[in-house]
Amino acid sequence: RDGVFLGGVIQPGVRTSAETLFRRTAKLTATELVAPAKVIGTRTEECIRAGVVFGAADSVTGIVNRIRASWPGGGTPKVIATGGLAAVIQAHCPVIELVEPDLTLHGLRMAHAMLQRA
């Protein structure tokens, strides 16, 4: 609220989780990470997509709800998703208010500009 970092959460990204799944299982091959039409898949690719995409969306919803419940000083934090698959997850995650795929790069640019002035 006042430009002060209160804390945060670090969670593996969607691609990182999926790549680990593909690398560490003998029979599962990589698939495009898009949401399937239904949660219960009948083909391996649909099952992977459902687990990865819906699992990530529900994980984000759960962690955001926990953060909101313990948010200091009242108010509600704004939830911004970033990264390459943020829009895919947002479509299934009602707590995400805004998608900004390049948020990290914007922050790095701002930090660089501040260091140049110092």
QUIPE-V293900 format. One record per pair of residues at least 4 apart in sequence whose C-alpha atoms are under 8 Angstrom apart, sorted by the first residue. I is the first residue (numbers start at 1). J is the second residue. D is the distance in Angstrom with one decimal. If there is no record, write none. Layout:
BEGIN
i: <I:I>
j: <J:J>
d: <D:D>
END
This chain:
BEGIN
i: <12:12:13:14:14:14:14:14:15:16:17:17:18:18:18:19:19:20:21:21:22:22:22:22:28:31:31:31:32:33:33:33:34:34:34:35:35:35:35:35:36:36:36:36:38:39:39:39:40:40:40:41:41:41:41:42:42:43:44:45:46:47:48:49:49:50:50:51:51:52:53:53:53:54:54:54:55:56:56:57:57:57:57:57:58:58:59:60:60:60:61:61:61:61:62:63:64:64:64:65:66:67:68:68:71:71:71:78:79:79:79:79:80:80:80:80:80:81:81:81:81:81:81:81:81:81:82:82:82:82:82:82:82:83:83:83:83:84:85:86:86:86:86:87:87:88:89:90:90:90:102:103:104:105:106:107:108:109:110:111:112:113:114>
j: <16:17:17:18:52:53:56:85:19:20:21:52:22:30:52:23:30:24:25:28:26:28:29:30:44:45:48:49:49:49:52:53:49:53:88:49:50:53:54:88:41:46:49:50:50:47:50:54:46:47:50:45:46:47:50:46:47:47:48:49:50:51:52:53:54:54:55:55:56:56:57:88:89:58:89:92:59:60:89:61:89:90:92:93:62:93:63:64:93:95:65:93:94:95:66:67:68:79:95:69:70:71:76:77:75:76:77:97:95:96:97:98:96:97:98:99:100:86:87:90:96:97:98:99:100:101:86:99:100:101:102:103:104:100:101:102:103:101:89:90:99:100:101:91:99:92:93:94:96:99:106:107:108:109:110:111:112:113:114:115:116:117:118>
d: <6.2:6.3:6.2:6.2:7.0:7.6:6.6:7.3:5.9:6.2:6.3:7.7:6.3:7.9:6.6:6.0:7.4:5.9:6.1:7.7:7.8:5.6:5.7:5.8:7.8:6.3:7.8:7.7:7.8:5.9:7.6:7.0:6.3:7.0:6.7:5.9:6.4:5.9:7.4:7.1:7.8:5.8:6.1:6.0:7.5:7.8:5.4:7.6:7.8:6.7:7.1:7.9:4.7:4.5:7.0:6.6:6.9:6.3:6.2:6.1:6.0:6.2:6.0:5.7:7.7:5.4:7.2:5.2:7.9:5.9:6.2:7.6:6.4:6.1:7.6:7.0:6.0:6.2:7.0:6.2:5.4:7.2:5.9:5.1:6.0:6.8:6.2:6.0:7.3:8.0:6.1:6.2:7.3:5.9:6.3:6.2:6.1:7.8:7.2:6.2:6.5:5.8:6.3:7.0:7.4:7.1:7.6:6.9:6.8:5.2:5.4:6.7:6.0:6.0:4.8:5.6:6.7:5.5:7.9:7.6:6.4:7.9:6.3:4.8:6.1:7.2:5.5:5.9:5.1:4.4:6.5:6.0:7.6:7.5:4.6:6.7:7.9:5.9:6.4:6.0:6.3:7.9:6.7:6.4:6.3:7.5:6.1:6.9:5.9:7.5:6.3:6.2:6.2:6.2:6.2:6.1:6.1:6.2:6.2:6.2:6.2:6.5:6.4>
END
